[in-house]
Amino acid sequence: MRRPLADIEVGQELPAFARIVTAADVKAYADAGGDQNPLHQDDAFARSVGFPGIIAHGMFTMGHMAAAVVAWAGEADAVASISAQFRAPVFMGEEIVAGGRVKAVDADAGTATLELWVRVERDGATEWPIKKGEAVVLLA
C-alpha cells in the first residue's frame, strides 16, 4: 500500500536501510545483469588496478538505494523515477546504509521528491558511494 500524502512532510527522514556487501551477492548481481567485468569478480585483477579487492557494481549500490525507497514508499510501482551519481567504490564486507529525506511534496500531483544517499563508514570517516540521489514517489 502506498504511503498516504497526509502523512508526508518536507524534511521527513527515511529509515536507514543497511546491508553487508558480500562477494556472493555481487556475483549473483553480475550473473543477473550480465556484467562479468573482472573488477567485480577477481581479487587479483582488482588489486592490479589499485583496489584492495573486488568492488561492487555501482548499480548494485543503487539497487540497494532503490530498495530503501520502495520499502518507504510501500510498493514498487509507487516509484515514478530514481537517479543517482556514483561517487566511491564499495568493497566486500562493508556495510552500506541507504537513507534519505523528503525534499518536496506536490499535493496537486500526489508526489514526494526524495533526496537520497548511500553511505559507508571506512577508516573512521563517512564515504558516500552515492551522495546525490533523487526519487519521485507517487503517494496515496
N, CA, C and O atoms as a GROMACS GRO file, in nm:
protein
  560
    1MET      N    1   0.084  -0.118   0.000
    1MET     CA    2   0.000   0.000   0.000
    1MET      C    3   0.089   0.125   0.000
    1MET      O    4   0.185   0.134   0.077
    2ARG      N    5   0.056   0.220  -0.086
    2ARG     CA    6   0.134   0.343  -0.095
    2ARG      C    7   0.122   0.427   0.031
    2ARG      O    8   0.022   0.423   0.103
    3ARG      N    9   0.226   0.503   0.055
    3ARG     CA   10   0.228   0.593   0.168
    3ARG      C   11   0.126   0.706   0.146
    3ARG      O   12   0.121   0.761   0.036
    4PRO      N   13   0.046   0.740   0.246
    4PRO     CA   14  -0.055   0.846   0.229
    4PRO      C   15   0.008   0.986   0.226
    4PRO      O   16   0.097   1.017   0.305
    5LEU      N   17  -0.041   1.067   0.135
    5LEU     CA   18   0.004   1.206   0.121
    5LEU      C   19  -0.007   1.280   0.254
    5LEU      O   20   0.082   1.358   0.288
    6ALA      N   21  -0.113   1.258   0.328
    6ALA     CA   22  -0.136   1.331   0.454
    6ALA      C   23  -0.028   1.303   0.557
    6ALA      O   24  -0.010   1.382   0.650
    7ASP      N   25   0.045   1.193   0.544
    7ASP     CA   26   0.149   1.156   0.641
    7ASP      C   27   0.288   1.207   0.604
    7ASP      O   28   0.384   1.181   0.677
    8ILE      N   29   0.300   1.280   0.493
    8ILE     CA   30   0.431   1.320   0.442
    8ILE      C   31   0.452   1.469   0.462
    8ILE      O   32   0.363   1.550   0.437
    9GLU      N   33   0.574   1.504   0.507
    9GLU     CA   34   0.609   1.646   0.517
    9GLU      C   35   0.756   1.663   0.479
    9GLU      O   36   0.837   1.572   0.496
   10VAL      N   37   0.787   1.781   0.429
   10VAL     CA   38   0.925   1.814   0.391
   10VAL      C   39   1.015   1.799   0.513
   10VAL      O   40   0.981   1.842   0.623
   11GLY      N   41   1.130   1.737   0.491
   11GLY     CA   42   1.227   1.715   0.597
   11GLY      C   43   1.215   1.579   0.664
   11GLY      O   44   1.305   1.538   0.738
   12GLN      N   45   1.105   1.509   0.640
   12GLN     CA   46   1.086   1.376   0.698
   12GLN      C   47   1.198   1.284   0.651
   12GLN      O   48   1.229   1.280   0.532
   13GLU      N   49   1.259   1.210   0.744
   13GLU     CA   50   1.369   1.119   0.714
   13GLU      C   51   1.317   0.980   0.679
   13GLU      O   52   1.221   0.931   0.739
   14LEU      N   53   1.381   0.918   0.581
   14LEU     CA   54   1.358   0.776   0.554
   14LEU      C   55   1.436   0.696   0.657
   14LEU      O   56   1.543   0.738   0.698
   15PRO      N   57   1.383   0.581   0.698
   15PRO     CA   58   1.462   0.499   0.790
   15PRO      C   59   1.589   0.449   0.723
   15PRO      O   60   1.591   0.422   0.603
   16ALA      N   61   1.695   0.436   0.801
   16ALA     CA   62   1.821   0.381   0.748
   16ALA      C   63   1.796   0.237   0.702
   16ALA      O   64   1.725   0.161   0.768
   17PHE      N   65   1.855   0.202   0.589
   17PHE     CA   66   1.837   0.070   0.527
   17PHE      C   67   1.976   0.014   0.502
   17PHE      O   68   2.047   0.061   0.412
   18ALA      N   69   2.016  -0.086   0.582
   18ALA     CA   70   2.154  -0.133   0.580
   18ALA      C   71   2.166  -0.275   0.527
   18ALA      O   72   2.073  -0.354   0.536
   19ARG      N   73   2.284  -0.306   0.471
   19ARG     CA   74   2.319  -0.443   0.432
   19ARG      C   75   2.470  -0.455   0.423
   19ARG      O   76   2.540  -0.358   0.395
   20ILE      N   77   2.518  -0.575   0.448
   20ILE     CA   78   2.659  -0.607   0.432
   20ILE      C   79   2.676  -0.656   0.288
   20ILE      O   80   2.601  -0.742   0.242
   21VAL      N   81   2.774  -0.603   0.218
   21VAL     CA   82   2.801  -0.642   0.079
   21VAL      C   83   2.890  -0.767   0.081
   21VAL      O   84   2.996  -0.768   0.142
   22THR      N   85   2.843  -0.871   0.013
   22THR     CA   86   2.920  -0.996   0.006
   22THR      C   87   2.958  -1.027  -0.138
   22THR      O   88   2.892  -0.984  -0.232
   23ALA      N   89   3.065  -1.102  -0.153
   23ALA     CA   90   3.108  -1.145  -0.286
   23ALA      C   91   2.999  -1.228  -0.353
   23ALA      O   92   2.980  -1.219  -0.474
   24ALA      N   93   2.928  -1.309  -0.275
   24ALA     CA   94   2.820  -1.391  -0.332
   24ALA      C   95   2.709  -1.303  -0.389
   24ALA      O   96   2.656  -1.332  -0.496
   25ASP      N   97   2.674  -1.195  -0.318
   25ASP     CA   98   2.571  -1.102  -0.368
   25ASP      C   99   2.617  -1.033  -0.496
   25ASP      O  100   2.540  -1.018  -0.590
   26VAL      N  101   2.744  -0.991  -0.499
   26VAL     CA  102   2.797  -0.922  -0.617
   26VAL      C  103   2.804  -1.018  -0.735
   26VAL      O  104   2.775  -0.979  -0.848
   27LYS      N  105   2.842  -1.143  -0.710
   27LYS     CA  106   2.846  -1.245  -0.816
   27LYS      C  107   2.705  -1.268  -0.870
   27LYS      O  108   2.686  -1.275  -0.992
   28ALA      N  109   2.607  -1.281  -0.782
   28ALA     CA  110   2.469  -1.300  -0.826
   28ALA      C  111   2.422  -1.181  -0.909
   28ALA      O  112   2.352  -1.198  -1.009
   29TYR      N  113   2.459  -1.061  -0.867
   29TYR     CA  114   2.423  -0.941  -0.943
   29TYR      C  115   2.489  -0.944  -1.081
   29TYR      O  116   2.424  -0.915  -1.181
   30ALA      N  117   2.617  -0.980  -1.087
   30ALA     CA  118   2.689  -0.988  -1.214
   30ALA      C  119   2.623  -1.090  -1.307
   30ALA      O  120   2.608  -1.065  -1.427
   31ASP      N  121   2.584  -1.204  -1.252
   31ASP     CA  122   2.520  -1.308  -1.333
   31ASP      C  123   2.383  -1.261  -1.384
   31ASP      O  124   2.349  -1.283  -1.500
   32ALA      N  125   2.307  -1.196  -1.298
   32ALA     CA  126   2.173  -1.150  -1.338
   32ALA      C  127   2.182  -1.037  -1.440
   32ALA      O  128   2.101  -1.032  -1.534
   33GLY      N  129   2.277  -0.948  -1.423
   33GLY     CA  130   2.287  -0.831  -1.510
   33GLY      C  131   2.378  -0.849  -1.630
   33GLY      O  132   2.377  -0.767  -1.722
   34GLY      N  133   2.456  -0.956  -1.630
   34GLY     CA  134   2.544  -0.982  -1.743
   34GLY      C  135   2.674  -0.905  -1.743
   34GLY      O  136   2.747  -0.906  -1.842
   35ASP      N  137   2.705  -0.836  -1.633
   35ASP     CA  138   2.829  -0.759  -1.625
   35ASP      C  139   2.935  -0.844  -1.555
   35ASP      O  140   2.941  -0.848  -1.432
   36GLN      N  141   3.017  -0.911  -1.634
   36GLN     CA  142   3.118  -1.001  -1.580
   36GLN      C  143   3.256  -0.936  -1.574
   36GLN      O  144   3.358  -1.006  -1.579
   37ASN      N  145   3.262  -0.805  -1.564
   37ASN     CA  146   3.389  -0.733  -1.554
   37ASN      C  147   3.471  -0.794  -1.440
   37ASN      O  148   3.419  -0.810  -1.330
   38PRO      N  149   3.598  -0.826  -1.464
   38PRO     CA  150   3.679  -0.888  -1.358
   38PRO      C  151   3.698  -0.799  -1.236
   38PRO      O  152   3.734  -0.849  -1.129
   39LEU      N  153   3.675  -0.671  -1.248
   39LEU     CA  154   3.683  -0.581  -1.133
   39LEU      C  155   3.584  -0.622  -1.024
   39LEU      O  156   3.604  -0.596  -0.906
   40HIS      N  157   3.474  -0.686  -1.068
   40HIS     CA  158   3.369  -0.729  -0.976
   40HIS      C  159   3.377  -0.878  -0.944
   40HIS      O  160   3.291  -0.931  -0.873
   41GLN      N  161   3.479  -0.947  -0.997
   41GLN     CA  162   3.484  -1.093  -0.985
   41GLN      C  163   3.618  -1.147  -0.937
   41GLN      O  164   3.622  -1.253  -0.875
   42ASP      N  165   3.726  -1.076  -0.964
   42ASP     CA  166   3.860  -1.133  -0.948
   42ASP      C  167   3.945  -1.042  -0.859
   42ASP      O  168   3.984  -0.932  -0.899
   43ASP      N  169   3.973  -1.090  -0.736
   43ASP     CA  170   4.051  -1.010  -0.642
   43ASP      C  171   4.187  -0.969  -0.698
   43ASP      O  172   4.228  -0.853  -0.684
   44ALA      N  173   4.256  -1.062  -0.762
   44ALA     CA  174   4.390  -1.031  -0.815
   44ALA      C  175   4.381  -0.921  -0.920
   44ALA      O  176   4.464  -0.830  -0.922
   45PHE      N  177   4.282  -0.928  -1.007
   45PHE     CA  178   4.266  -0.824  -1.108
   45PHE      C  179   4.236  -0.690  -1.042
   45PHE      O  180   4.296  -0.588  -1.077
   46ALA      N  181   4.143  -0.689  -0.947
   46ALA     CA  182   4.106  -0.564  -0.879
   46ALA      C  183   4.228  -0.503  -0.810
   46ALA      O  184   4.247  -0.381  -0.813
   47ARG      N  185   4.309  -0.586  -0.746
   47ARG     CA  186   4.431  -0.534  -0.681
   47ARG      C  187   4.530  -0.479  -0.784
   47ARG      O  188   4.600  -0.382  -0.758
   48SER      N  189   4.534  -0.543  -0.902
   48SER     CA  190   4.629  -0.498  -1.005
   48SER      C  191   4.596  -0.360  -1.060
   48SER      O  192   4.682  -0.295  -1.119
   49VAL      N  193   4.472  -0.315  -1.041
   49VAL     CA  194   4.432  -0.181  -1.088
   49VAL      C  195   4.413  -0.084  -0.972
   49VAL      O  196   4.355   0.024  -0.988
   50GLY      N  197   4.463  -0.123  -0.851
   50GLY     CA  198   4.468  -0.028  -0.741
   50GLY      C  199   4.363  -0.040  -0.633
   50GLY      O  200   4.362   0.041  -0.541
   51PHE      N  201   4.276  -0.138  -0.641
   51PHE     CA  202   4.175  -0.158  -0.536
   51PHE      C  203   4.223  -0.266  -0.440
   51PHE      O  204   4.309  -0.347  -0.476
   52PRO      N  205   4.169  -0.270  -0.317
   52PRO     CA  206   4.211  -0.373  -0.222
   52PRO      C  207   4.148  -0.511  -0.248
   52PRO      O  208   4.180  -0.607  -0.180
   53GLY      N  209   4.062  -0.519  -0.344
   53GLY     CA  210   3.992  -0.642  -0.380
   53GLY      C  211   3.875  -0.606  -0.469
   53GLY      O  212   3.862  -0.491  -0.511
   54ILE      N  213   3.790  -0.704  -0.497
   54ILE     CA  214   3.677  -0.677  -0.587
   54ILE      C  215   3.587  -0.569  -0.528
   54ILE      O  216   3.577  -0.552  -0.407
   55ILE      N  217   3.522  -0.497  -0.617
   55ILE     CA  218   3.429  -0.392  -0.576
   55ILE      C  219   3.291  -0.425  -0.629
   55ILE      O  220   3.276  -0.494  -0.730
   56ALA      N  221   3.191  -0.375  -0.560
   56ALA     CA  222   3.052  -0.393  -0.603
   56ALA      C  223   3.026  -0.304  -0.724
   56ALA      O  224   3.086  -0.198  -0.738
   57HIS      N  225   2.936  -0.348  -0.810
   57HIS     CA  226   2.890  -0.266  -0.922
   57HIS      C  227   2.822  -0.141  -0.865
   57HIS      O  228   2.754  -0.147  -0.762
   58GLY      N  229   2.839  -0.029  -0.932
   58GLY     CA  230   2.768   0.091  -0.892
   58GLY      C  231   2.617   0.070  -0.891
   58GLY      O  232   2.547   0.119  -0.802
   59MET      N  233   2.569  -0.004  -0.989
   59MET     CA  234   2.424  -0.029  -0.996
   59MET      C  235   2.377  -0.123  -0.885
   59MET      O  236   2.259  -0.120  -0.848
   60PHE      N  237   2.466  -0.207  -0.832
   60PHE     CA  238   2.433  -0.289  -0.715
   60PHE      C  239   2.402  -0.196  -0.597
   60PHE      O  240   2.303  -0.214  -0.526
   61THR      N  241   2.489  -0.096  -0.579
   61THR     CA  242   2.470   0.001  -0.471
   61THR      C  243   2.343   0.083  -0.494
   61THR      O  244   2.268   0.109  -0.401
   62MET      N  245   2.320   0.123  -0.618
   62MET     CA  246   2.198   0.197  -0.650
   62MET      C  247   2.075   0.110  -0.626
   62MET      O  248   1.971   0.159  -0.581
   63GLY      N  249   2.085  -0.019  -0.657
   63GLY     CA  250   1.974  -0.111  -0.632
   63GLY      C  251   1.939  -0.116  -0.484
   63GLY      O  252   1.822  -0.126  -0.448
   64HIS      N  253   2.041  -0.111  -0.399
   64HIS     CA  254   2.015  -0.107  -0.255
   64HIS      C  255   1.941   0.021  -0.217
   64HIS      O  256   1.848   0.019  -0.137
   65MET      N  257   1.984   0.132  -0.276
   65MET     CA  258   1.917   0.260  -0.251
   65MET      C  259   1.772   0.253  -0.298
   65MET      O  260   1.681   0.301  -0.229
   66ALA      N  261   1.749   0.194  -0.416
   66ALA     CA  262   1.613   0.181  -0.469
   66ALA      C  263   1.528   0.094  -0.377
   66ALA      O  264   1.410   0.122  -0.358
   67ALA      N  265   1.586  -0.012  -0.321
   67ALA     CA  266   1.512  -0.098  -0.228
   67ALA      C  267   1.468  -0.018  -0.104
   67ALA      O  268   1.359  -0.041  -0.051
   68ALA      N  269   1.552   0.074  -0.059
   68ALA     CA  270   1.516   0.158   0.055
   68ALA      C  271   1.397   0.248   0.020
   68ALA      O  272   1.308   0.269   0.102
   69VAL      N  273   1.397   0.301  -0.103
   69VAL     CA  274   1.286   0.386  -0.147
   69VAL      C  275   1.157   0.305  -0.156
   69VAL      O  276   1.052   0.351  -0.111
   70VAL      N  277   1.164   0.186  -0.213
   70VAL     CA  278   1.045   0.101  -0.226
   70VAL      C  279   0.991   0.066  -0.087
   70VAL      O  280   0.870   0.070  -0.065
   71ALA      N  281   1.079   0.031   0.006
   71ALA     CA  282   1.035  -0.001   0.142
   71ALA      C  283   0.962   0.117   0.204
   71ALA      O  284   0.860   0.100   0.271
   72TRP      N  285   1.013   0.238   0.182
   72TRP     CA  286   0.949   0.357   0.237
   72TRP      C  287   0.819   0.388   0.164
   72TRP      O  288   0.719   0.422   0.228
   73ALA      N  289   0.819   0.377   0.031
   73ALA     CA  290   0.702   0.413  -0.050
   73ALA      C  291   0.585   0.317  -0.030
   73ALA      O  292   0.469   0.356  -0.043
   74GLY      N  293   0.616   0.192   0.002
   74GLY     CA  294   0.509   0.095   0.026
   74GLY      C  295   0.488  -0.005  -0.085
   74GLY      O  296   0.437  -0.115  -0.060
   75GLU      N  297   0.524   0.030  -0.206
   75GLU     CA  298   0.515  -0.063  -0.319
   75GLU      C  299   0.603  -0.013  -0.433
   75GLU      O  300   0.625   0.107  -0.449
   76ALA      N  301   0.652  -0.108  -0.512
   76ALA     CA  302   0.749  -0.076  -0.617
   76ALA      C  303   0.692   0.019  -0.722
   76ALA      O  304   0.763   0.108  -0.769
   77ASP      N  305   0.565   0.003  -0.759
   77ASP     CA  306   0.512   0.088  -0.865
   77ASP      C  307   0.481   0.230  -0.818
   77ASP      O  308   0.434   0.312  -0.896
   78ALA      N  309   0.508   0.259  -0.691
   78ALA     CA  310   0.494   0.396  -0.642
   78ALA      C  311   0.617   0.480  -0.677
   78ALA      O  312   0.613   0.603  -0.667
   79VAL      N  313   0.726   0.416  -0.717
   79VAL     CA  314   0.848   0.488  -0.751
   79VAL      C  315   0.839   0.530  -0.898
   79VAL      O  316   0.854   0.447  -0.988
   80ALA      N  317   0.816   0.659  -0.920
   80ALA     CA  318   0.800   0.710  -1.057
   80ALA      C  319   0.934   0.729  -1.126
   80ALA      O  320   0.945   0.706  -1.247
   81SER      N  321   1.037   0.770  -1.051
   81SER     CA  322   1.170   0.787  -1.109
   81SER      C  323   1.273   0.781  -0.998
   81SER      O  324   1.245   0.805  -0.880
   82ILE      N  325   1.396   0.748  -1.040
   82ILE     CA  326   1.506   0.744  -0.945
   82ILE      C  327   1.635   0.770  -1.022
   82ILE      O  328   1.652   0.724  -1.135
   83SER      N  329   1.727   0.845  -0.959
   83SER     CA  330   1.855   0.874  -1.022
   83SER      C  331   1.963   0.880  -0.915
   83SER      O  332   1.934   0.892  -0.796
   84ALA      N  333   2.089   0.870  -0.960
   84ALA     CA  334   2.199   0.875  -0.864
   84ALA      C  335   2.327   0.914  -0.934
   84ALA      O  336   2.342   0.896  -1.055
   85GLN      N  337   2.420   0.969  -0.856
   85GLN     CA  338   2.557   0.994  -0.900
   85GLN      C  339   2.646   0.903  -0.819
   85GLN      O  340   2.640   0.902  -0.696
   86PHE      N  341   2.730   0.826  -0.888
   86PHE     CA  342   2.820   0.735  -0.820
   86PHE      C  343   2.946   0.811  -0.781
   86PHE      O  344   3.006   0.880  -0.864
   87ARG      N  345   2.987   0.799  -0.655
   87ARG     CA  346   3.096   0.880  -0.602
   87ARG      C  347   3.215   0.799  -0.552
   87ARG      O  348   3.328   0.848  -0.558
   88ALA      N  349   3.193   0.676  -0.504
   88ALA     CA  350   3.302   0.600  -0.443
   88ALA      C  351   3.273   0.451  -0.457
   88ALA      O  352   3.157   0.411  -0.464
   89PRO      N  353   3.379   0.369  -0.460
   89PRO     CA  354   3.357   0.225  -0.469
   89PRO      C  355   3.308   0.168  -0.336
   89PRO      O  356   3.322   0.229  -0.230
   90VAL      N  357   3.250   0.049  -0.346
   90VAL     CA  358   3.208  -0.026  -0.228
   90VAL      C  359   3.282  -0.159  -0.231
   90VAL      O  360   3.284  -0.229  -0.332
   91PHE      N  361   3.343  -0.194  -0.117
   91PHE     CA  362   3.425  -0.314  -0.106
   91PHE      C  363   3.348  -0.425  -0.034
   91PHE      O  364   3.252  -0.400   0.038
   92MET      N  365   3.394  -0.547  -0.055
   92MET     CA  366   3.331  -0.662   0.008
   92MET      C  367   3.345  -0.654   0.159
   92MET      O  368   3.448  -0.613   0.212
   93GLY      N  369   3.238  -0.693   0.227
   93GLY     CA  370   3.236  -0.692   0.373
   93GLY      C  371   3.193  -0.561   0.434
   93GLY      O  372   3.173  -0.553   0.556
   94GLU      N  373   3.179  -0.457   0.353
   94GLU     CA  374   3.136  -0.328   0.406
   94GLU      C  375   2.985  -0.325   0.425
   94GLU      O  376   2.910  -0.391   0.354
   95GLU      N  377   2.944  -0.246   0.522
   95GLU     CA  378   2.801  -0.223   0.543
   95GLU      C  379   2.763  -0.093   0.472
   95GLU      O  380   2.814   0.014   0.505
   96ILE      N  381   2.673  -0.104   0.374
   96ILE     CA  382   2.622   0.016   0.309
   96ILE      C  383   2.488   0.050   0.373
   96ILE      O  384   2.408  -0.037   0.404
   97VAL      N  385   2.467   0.179   0.392
   97VAL     CA  386   2.345   0.227   0.456
   97VAL      C  387   2.281   0.330   0.363
   97VAL      O  388   2.339   0.435   0.336
   98ALA      N  389   2.162   0.299   0.315
   98ALA     CA  390   2.087   0.392   0.231
   98ALA      C  391   1.996   0.476   0.321
   98ALA      O  392   1.943   0.428   0.421
   99GLY      N  393   1.980   0.600   0.282
   99GLY     CA  394   1.893   0.689   0.357
   99GLY      C  395   1.843   0.801   0.268
   99GLY      O  396   1.875   0.808   0.150
  100GLY      N  397   1.764   0.887   0.327
  100GLY     CA  398   1.713   1.000   0.251
  100GLY      C  399   1.618   1.083   0.334
  100GLY      O  400   1.593   1.056   0.451
  101ARG      N  401   1.567   1.185   0.269
  101ARG     CA  402   1.466   1.270   0.333
  101ARG      C  403   1.376   1.328   0.226
  101ARG      O  404   1.413   1.336   0.109
  102VAL      N  405   1.258   1.367   0.268
  102VAL     CA  406   1.162   1.429   0.177
  102VAL      C  407   1.210   1.571   0.148
  102VAL      O  408   1.227   1.653   0.238
  103LYS      N  409   1.232   1.597   0.020
  103LYS     CA  410   1.282   1.727  -0.026
  103LYS      C  411   1.167   1.821  -0.061
  103LYS      O  412   1.174   1.942  -0.038
  104ALA      N  413   1.060   1.764  -0.119
  104ALA     CA  414   0.945   1.845  -0.161
  104ALA      C  415   0.822   1.756  -0.169
  104ALA      O  416   0.831   1.635  -0.190
  105VAL      N  417   0.706   1.818  -0.150
  105VAL     CA  418   0.578   1.750  -0.165
  105VAL      C  419   0.493   1.832  -0.261
  105VAL      O  420   0.482   1.954  -0.247
  106ASP      N  421   0.436   1.764  -0.359
  106ASP     CA  422   0.345   1.828  -0.454
  106ASP      C  423   0.207   1.767  -0.432
  106ASP      O  424   0.176   1.661  -0.487
  107ALA      N  425   0.124   1.834  -0.353
  107ALA     CA  426  -0.007   1.781  -0.319
  107ALA      C  427  -0.095   1.766  -0.442
  107ALA      O  428  -0.172   1.670  -0.451
  108ASP      N  429  -0.085   1.858  -0.538
  108ASP     CA  430  -0.167   1.851  -0.659
  108ASP      C  431  -0.133   1.727  -0.742
  108ASP      O  432  -0.222   1.661  -0.794
  109ALA      N  433  -0.005   1.696  -0.753
  109ALA     CA  434   0.038   1.580  -0.830
  109ALA      C  435   0.034   1.452  -0.747
  109ALA      O  436   0.038   1.342  -0.802
  110GLY      N  437   0.026   1.466  -0.614
  110GLY     CA  438   0.028   1.349  -0.526
  110GLY      C  439   0.164   1.281  -0.523
  110GLY      O  440   0.173   1.158  -0.523
  111THR      N  441   0.271   1.364  -0.522
  111THR     CA  442   0.406   1.308  -0.523
  111THR      C  443   0.492   1.369  -0.413
  111THR      O  444   0.466   1.477  -0.361
  112ALA      N  445   0.596   1.294  -0.381
  112ALA     CA  446   0.702   1.344  -0.293
  112ALA      C  447   0.833   1.326  -0.367
  112ALA      O  448   0.856   1.222  -0.430
  113THR      N  449   0.919   1.427  -0.361
  113THR     CA  450   1.054   1.416  -0.415
  113THR      C  451   1.147   1.391  -0.297
  113THR      O  452   1.145   1.463  -0.197
  114LEU      N  453   1.230   1.288  -0.311
  114LEU     CA  454   1.321   1.248  -0.204
  114LEU      C  455   1.464   1.276  -0.246
  114LEU      O  456   1.502   1.251  -0.360
  115GLU      N  457   1.545   1.327  -0.154
  115GLU     CA  458   1.689   1.329  -0.177
  115GLU      C  459   1.743   1.205  -0.108
  115GLU      O  460   1.701   1.170   0.002
  116LEU      N  461   1.837   1.138  -0.175
  116LEU     CA  462   1.882   1.006  -0.132
  116LEU      C  463   2.034   0.997  -0.128
  116LEU      O  464   2.103   1.077  -0.191
  117TRP      N  465   2.085   0.899  -0.055
  117TRP     CA  466   2.227   0.873  -0.049
  117TRP      C  467   2.250   0.730  -0.004
  117TRP      O  468   2.160   0.663   0.046
  118VAL      N  469   2.373   0.685  -0.024
  118VAL     CA  470   2.423   0.562   0.036
  118VAL      C  471   2.557   0.596   0.098
  118VAL      O  472   2.643   0.656   0.033
  119ARG      N  473   2.575   0.558   0.223
  119ARG     CA  474   2.700   0.588   0.292
  119ARG      C  475   2.764   0.458   0.343
  119ARG      O  476   2.698   0.356   0.358
  120VAL      N  477   2.893   0.467   0.370
  120VAL     CA  478   2.968   0.357   0.430
  120VAL      C  479   3.072   0.420   0.522
  120VAL      O  480   3.133   0.521   0.488
  121GLU      N  481   3.090   0.360   0.638
  121GLU     CA  482   3.194   0.406   0.730
  121GLU      C  483   3.322   0.331   0.696
  121GLU      O  484   3.325   0.208   0.694
  122ARG      N  485   3.427   0.406   0.668
  122ARG     CA  486   3.553   0.346   0.625
  122ARG      C  487   3.669   0.422   0.690
  122ARG      O  488   3.682   0.543   0.672
  123ASP      N  489   3.750   0.351   0.765
  123ASP     CA  490   3.868   0.411   0.829
  123ASP      C  491   3.832   0.533   0.913
  123ASP      O  492   3.903   0.633   0.910
  124GLY      N  493   3.723   0.525   0.987
  124GLY     CA  494   3.684   0.633   1.076
  124GLY      C  495   3.618   0.752   1.009
  124GLY      O  496   3.593   0.854   1.074
  125ALA      N  497   3.589   0.742   0.880
  125ALA     CA  498   3.526   0.853   0.808
  125ALA      C  499   3.407   0.800   0.728
  125ALA      O  500   3.400   0.682   0.695
  126THR      N  501   3.314   0.888   0.697
  126THR     CA  502   3.199   0.851   0.615
  126THR      C  503   3.234   0.873   0.469
  126THR      O  504   3.275   0.982   0.429
  127GLU      N  505   3.216   0.769   0.388
  127GLU     CA  506   3.229   0.777   0.242
  127GLU      C  507   3.089   0.776   0.185
  127GLU      O  508   2.997   0.722   0.245
  128TRP      N  509   3.073   0.835   0.069
  128TRP     CA  510   2.944   0.847   0.004
  128TRP      C  511   2.948   0.780  -0.133
  128TRP      O  512   2.970   0.848  -0.233
  129PRO      N  513   2.927   0.647  -0.141
  129PRO     CA  514   2.920   0.582  -0.272
  129PRO      C  515   2.815   0.647  -0.363
  129PRO      O  516   2.835   0.659  -0.484
  130ILE      N  517   2.704   0.688  -0.302
  130ILE     CA  518   2.603   0.768  -0.373
  130ILE      C  519   2.570   0.884  -0.280
  130ILE      O  520   2.519   0.865  -0.170
  131LYS      N  521   2.601   1.004  -0.327
  131LYS     CA  522   2.577   1.122  -0.243
  131LYS      C  523   2.458   1.203  -0.292
  131LYS      O  524   2.389   1.265  -0.211
  132LYS      N  525   2.434   1.202  -0.419
  132LYS     CA  526   2.327   1.286  -0.474
  132LYS      C  527   2.230   1.200  -0.554
  132LYS      O  528   2.235   1.196  -0.676
  133GLY      N  529   2.144   1.132  -0.484
  133GLY     CA  530   2.037   1.057  -0.549
  133GLY      C  531   1.906   1.131  -0.533
  133GLY      O  532   1.892   1.218  -0.446
  134GLU      N  533   1.812   1.097  -0.616
  134GLU     CA  534   1.681   1.158  -0.606
  134GLU      C  535   1.576   1.060  -0.658
  134GLU      O  536   1.601   0.985  -0.752
  135ALA      N  537   1.459   1.063  -0.598
  135ALA     CA  538   1.347   0.982  -0.643
  135ALA      C  539   1.220   1.065  -0.634
  135ALA      O  540   1.206   1.153  -0.549
  136VAL      N  541   1.127   1.034  -0.723
  136VAL     CA  542   0.992   1.088  -0.715
  136VAL      C  543   0.902   0.970  -0.686
  136VAL      O  544   0.904   0.869  -0.756
  137VAL      N  545   0.821   0.985  -0.580
  137VAL     CA  546   0.736   0.877  -0.533
  137VAL      C  547   0.589   0.922  -0.540
  137VAL      O  548   0.553   1.032  -0.498
  138LEU      N  549   0.507   0.834  -0.594
  138LEU     CA  550   0.364   0.857  -0.601
  138LEU      C  551   0.301   0.820  -0.467
  138LEU      O  552   0.330   0.714  -0.412
  139LEU      N  553   0.216   0.908  -0.415
  139LEU     CA  554   0.154   0.888  -0.283
  139LEU      C  555   0.007   0.853  -0.299
  139LEU      O  556  -0.055   0.877  -0.403
  140ALA      N  557  -0.048   0.797  -0.192
  140ALA     CA  558  -0.191   0.761  -0.193
  140ALA      C  559  -0.276   0.881  -0.153
  140ALA      O  560  -0.398   0.871  -0.148
   0.00000   0.00000   0.00000
